[in-house]
Each structure stands twice: as structure tokens, then as C-alpha cells.
Amino acid sequence: MATVNVTMRMDEKLKAQLQELVSNLGMDMTTFFTISAKQAVREQRIPFSISMEIPNEETREAIEEVRQMKKNPSFGKTYTDVDEMMKELLA
């Protein structure tokens, strides 16, 4: 079967990290991309989960704070006037 060259652009740091990973697994990047392509074609889907990044610590804390506020509405401050709220938030 004839082969063709594929050119792609990738962040330099990401490329180095991927090269190290696949090397540690005993393969080169061409083998890695070929394996990934074959699996995608065989399964007719992207062969891994694609999702948003996991929230960082600050975001997780904010989510937990909202959960606590939902459980106990007296936790935190409430507003009846949007202008008042914005004024206080921007102060």
C-alpha cells in the first residue's frame, strides 16, 4: 500500500511532550498517529473522549460555594436591585 506524507502544525512544547510519551511506549509519532487513525476509521468515531478542561481549584471552590448557597439561602448576600448589585460588585 502506498504511503503519503501528512503535514500538521502543533505547539512545540506539546510535540515534545507527545514525543516523549510515545517513545516511552516504544513507538514514534508516525506509529502513534497511524494507530489513532486506524482506530478512528475502524470504530467510526474519535477514539477518545473529547471534553472541556477540568475546572481549576478556584472554579471548583466557586461551584461548591453555589451548592452551599442553594442548600442554605441565608449563606451569601442577595439583591433585589440589579443596579445595586453591580454598584457593589464594581466597587
WOSULBEL-V531071 format. One record per pair of residues at least 24 apart in sequence whose C-alpha atoms are under 10 Angstrom apart, sorted by the first residue. I is the first residue (numbers start at 1). J is the second residue. D is the distance in whole Angstrom. If there is no record, write none. Layout:
i=I j=J d=D
i=I j=J d=D
This chain:
i=6 j=30 d=10
